[in-house]
Amino acid sequence: VQLVESGGGLVQAGGSLNVSCVAFDDGSMVYDMGWYRQSPGKGREAVAIIGWDGERIIYLDSVKGRFTISRDFTKKTVHLQMNSLKTEDTATYYCYADTSQRTWGQGIGVTVSS
C-alpha cells in the first residue's frame, strides 16, 4: 500500500484546513485508517481513527468537536476536516492505513499562526 497525502498548509488561529490521504494498493482490504500528528519535541499522537466500515470513530480529546474524520471506501480515501484551529494543532500530520500491516504516509505540515 502506498499513501499519498494532500492539503495542509498555513492558516491563522480559528481557521480551517483539510488534509486528505489516498491509499494506492493491490486490492488488499484496508481496515482502519486515520491520522497521527507530531510536533517538534513531542511524541506522535493519534488524532483521529476511523474503522473499516466508518462506524467506529475515535478522536483525540483535544480535537473533539473541532475535527471531523471521514472516509470514502470506494476511493480508499480518508479526510480530516480541521476547524477552529489552534496554535497547538501545529504539527506534521501522518496518515496511516492498516491492511496486513500498518503503512504510513510521508507526512504533511499544518501550521497555525496566532
KOLMAR-846117 format. One record per residue: x, y, z of N, C-alpha, C in turn. Coordinates in steps of 0.2 Angstrom, whole numbers, plus 5000, padded with zeros to 4 digits. Example, Ala and Ser with C-alpha at 12.3 -4.5 7.8 and 13.67 -1.06 7.14 Angstrom:
((5066, 4972, 5039), (5062, 4978, 5039), (5066, 4984, 5039));
((5064, 4989, 5035), (5068, 4995, 5036), (5064, 5000, 5039));
end
This chain:
((5004, 4994, 5000), (5000, 5000, 5000), (5004, 5006, 5000));
((5003, 5011, 4996), (5006, 5017, 4996), (5001, 5023, 4998));
((5003, 5027, 5002), (4998, 5033, 5005), (5001, 5039, 5002));
((4996, 5043, 4999), (4998, 5050, 4997), (4994, 5055, 5000));
((4997, 5060, 5004), (4993, 5065, 5007), (4993, 5071, 5003));
((4988, 5075, 5005), (4987, 5082, 5002), (4984, 5086, 5006));
((4984, 5093, 5005), (4981, 5098, 5009), (4986, 5101, 5014));
((4983, 5102, 5020), (4988, 5106, 5025), (4990, 5113, 5023));
((4995, 5115, 5026), (4997, 5122, 5024), (4997, 5127, 5030));
((4996, 5133, 5029), (4997, 5138, 5034), (4990, 5142, 5035));
((4988, 5142, 5041), (4981, 5146, 5042), (4982, 5150, 5049));
((4978, 5155, 5050), (4978, 5158, 5056), (4973, 5155, 5061));
((4975, 5156, 5067), (4971, 5153, 5073), (4963, 5154, 5072));
((4959, 5149, 5072), (4952, 5150, 5071), (4950, 5148, 5064));
((4955, 5147, 5060), (4953, 5145, 5053), (4952, 5137, 5052));
((4952, 5135, 5046), (4950, 5128, 5044), (4955, 5126, 5039));
((4957, 5120, 5039), (4961, 5116, 5034), (4958, 5109, 5033));
((4959, 5106, 5028), (4958, 5099, 5026), (4964, 5096, 5024));
((4965, 5090, 5027), (4970, 5085, 5024), (4967, 5079, 5022));
((4969, 5076, 5016), (4967, 5070, 5013), (4972, 5065, 5012));
((4970, 5059, 5012), (4975, 5053, 5011), (4972, 5048, 5006));
((4975, 5046, 5001), (4973, 5041, 4996), (4978, 5035, 4997));
((4974, 5029, 4998), (4978, 5023, 4998), (4978, 5020, 4991));
((4984, 5019, 4989), (4985, 5015, 4982), (4988, 5008, 4984));
((4984, 5003, 4982), (4986, 4997, 4985), (4985, 4992, 4979));
((4986, 4985, 4981), (4985, 4980, 4976), (4978, 4976, 4976));
((4973, 4980, 4980), (4967, 4977, 4980), (4966, 4974, 4987));
((4971, 4975, 4992), (4970, 4972, 4998), (4965, 4976, 5002));
((4962, 4972, 5007), (4957, 4975, 5011), (4960, 4980, 5016));
((4958, 4986, 5016), (4960, 4992, 5020), (4956, 4992, 5026));
((4958, 4991, 5032), (4954, 4991, 5038), (4954, 4998, 5041));
((4957, 4999, 5047), (4957, 5006, 5050), (4961, 5011, 5046));
((4959, 5017, 5045), (4963, 5022, 5043), (4963, 5028, 5048));
((4968, 5033, 5047), (4967, 5038, 5052), (4973, 5043, 5051));
((4974, 5047, 5056), (4979, 5052, 5056), (4982, 5052, 5063));
((4989, 5053, 5063), (4993, 5055, 5069), (4996, 5061, 5068));
((4999, 5064, 5073), (5002, 5071, 5072), (5008, 5071, 5077));
((5013, 5074, 5074), (5019, 5075, 5079), (5022, 5082, 5078));
((5023, 5086, 5083), (5026, 5092, 5083), (5033, 5092, 5086));
((5037, 5097, 5085), (5044, 5097, 5087), (5044, 5096, 5095));
((5048, 5091, 5097), (5050, 5089, 5104), (5044, 5085, 5107));
((5039, 5083, 5103), (5034, 5079, 5106), (5034, 5072, 5102));
((5031, 5067, 5106), (5029, 5061, 5103), (5024, 5061, 5098));
((5023, 5056, 5094), (5017, 5056, 5089), (5011, 5054, 5093));
((5006, 5057, 5091), (4999, 5056, 5095), (4994, 5054, 5090));
((4989, 5050, 5091), (4984, 5049, 5087), (4978, 5054, 5087));
((4977, 5057, 5082), (4972, 5062, 5081), (4965, 5060, 5080));
((4964, 5055, 5075), (4958, 5053, 5073), (4958, 5046, 5069));
((4954, 5042, 5071), (4954, 5035, 5068), (4947, 5033, 5066));
((4947, 5030, 5060), (4940, 5028, 5058), (4941, 5021, 5055));
((4936, 5017, 5058), (4936, 5009, 5056), (4934, 5008, 5049));
((4935, 5002, 5047), (4934, 5000, 5040), (4927, 5001, 5038));
((4922, 5001, 5042), (4915, 5002, 5040), (4913, 5009, 5042));
((4917, 5013, 5044), (4915, 5020, 5046), (4911, 5021, 5052));
((4910, 5015, 5056), (4906, 5016, 5061), (4910, 5017, 5068));
((4916, 5015, 5068), (4920, 5016, 5074), (4924, 5022, 5072));
((4923, 5027, 5076), (4927, 5034, 5075), (4930, 5036, 5082));
((4936, 5037, 5083), (4939, 5039, 5089), (4943, 5046, 5088));
((4942, 5050, 5092), (4946, 5057, 5092), (4950, 5058, 5098));
((4956, 5061, 5097), (4960, 5064, 5102), (4955, 5069, 5106));
((4955, 5069, 5113), (4951, 5073, 5117), (4951, 5080, 5115));
((4957, 5083, 5113), (4958, 5090, 5112), (4956, 5092, 5105));
((4954, 5088, 5101), (4951, 5090, 5094), (4944, 5088, 5094));
((4941, 5085, 5099), (4934, 5083, 5098), (4930, 5090, 5097));
((4925, 5089, 5093), (4921, 5095, 5091), (4924, 5100, 5086));
((4930, 5099, 5085), (4933, 5103, 5080), (4935, 5100, 5074));
((4937, 5094, 5074), (4940, 5090, 5069), (4935, 5084, 5067));
((4934, 5083, 5061), (4930, 5078, 5058), (4933, 5073, 5053));
((4933, 5067, 5055), (4936, 5062, 5050), (4931, 5059, 5046));
((4932, 5057, 5040), (4928, 5054, 5035), (4931, 5050, 5030));
((4928, 5045, 5027), (4931, 5040, 5023), (4927, 5039, 5017));
((4930, 5038, 5011), (4927, 5036, 5005), (4930, 5029, 5004));
((4925, 5024, 5004), (4928, 5017, 5004), (4929, 5015, 4997));
((4926, 5018, 4992), (4927, 5016, 4985), (4934, 5019, 4983));
((4935, 5025, 4985), (4941, 5028, 4983), (4947, 5027, 4988));
((4946, 5023, 4993), (4951, 5022, 4998), (4954, 5028, 5001));
((4950, 5033, 5002), (4952, 5040, 5004), (4950, 5041, 5011));
((4954, 5045, 5015), (4952, 5047, 5021), (4953, 5054, 5022));
((4948, 5058, 5025), (4949, 5065, 5025), (4949, 5067, 5032));
((4952, 5073, 5034), (4952, 5076, 5041), (4950, 5083, 5040));
((4944, 5085, 5042), (4942, 5092, 5041), (4944, 5095, 5048));
((4948, 5100, 5048), (4950, 5103, 5054), (4947, 5110, 5055));
((4943, 5112, 5060), (4940, 5118, 5061), (4942, 5121, 5067));
((4941, 5128, 5068), (4943, 5131, 5074), (4950, 5129, 5076));
((4955, 5130, 5072), (4962, 5128, 5073), (4965, 5132, 5078));
((4969, 5129, 5082), (4973, 5132, 5087), (4980, 5132, 5086));
((4984, 5136, 5089), (4991, 5136, 5088), (4994, 5129, 5090));
((4991, 5126, 5095), (4994, 5119, 5097), (4992, 5114, 5092));
((4988, 5115, 5087), (4987, 5110, 5082), (4993, 5110, 5077));
((4997, 5114, 5077), (5003, 5115, 5073), (5007, 5108, 5074));
((5008, 5105, 5068), (5012, 5098, 5068), (5012, 5096, 5061));
((5016, 5090, 5061), (5016, 5086, 5055), (5011, 5081, 5055));
((5006, 5080, 5051), (5001, 5075, 5051), (5003, 5070, 5047));
((5002, 5064, 5050), (5003, 5057, 5046), (4997, 5053, 5045));
((4996, 5051, 5039), (4990, 5047, 5038), (4993, 5039, 5039));
((4988, 5035, 5041), (4990, 5028, 5041), (4985, 5024, 5038));
((4986, 5018, 5036), (4981, 5013, 5034), (4983, 5006, 5036));
((4979, 5002, 5039), (4980, 4995, 5041), (4977, 4990, 5036));
((4982, 4986, 5033), (4980, 4981, 5029), (4982, 4975, 5033));
((4987, 4971, 5030), (4990, 4966, 5034), (4996, 4968, 5038));
((4997, 4975, 5037), (5002, 4978, 5041), (5000, 4986, 5041));
((5003, 4990, 5045), (5002, 4997, 5045), (5007, 5000, 5041));
((5004, 5005, 5036), (5008, 5009, 5032), (5007, 5016, 5034));
((5012, 5020, 5033), (5012, 5027, 5035), (5013, 5031, 5029));
((5010, 5037, 5029), (5011, 5042, 5023), (5017, 5046, 5025));
((5019, 5050, 5021), (5026, 5054, 5021), (5025, 5060, 5026));
((5019, 5062, 5028), (5018, 5067, 5032), (5017, 5074, 5029));
((5012, 5078, 5032), (5011, 5084, 5028), (5010, 5089, 5034));
((5013, 5095, 5032), (5013, 5100, 5038), (5007, 5104, 5038));
((5005, 5106, 5045), (5000, 5110, 5046), (5003, 5115, 5051));
((5002, 5122, 5049), (5005, 5127, 5054), (4999, 5132, 5055));
((4998, 5133, 5062), (4993, 5138, 5064), (4996, 5144, 5067));
((4995, 5149, 5064), (4998, 5155, 5067), (4993, 5159, 5072));
((4996, 5163, 5076), (4992, 5166, 5081), (4990, 5173, 5078));
end
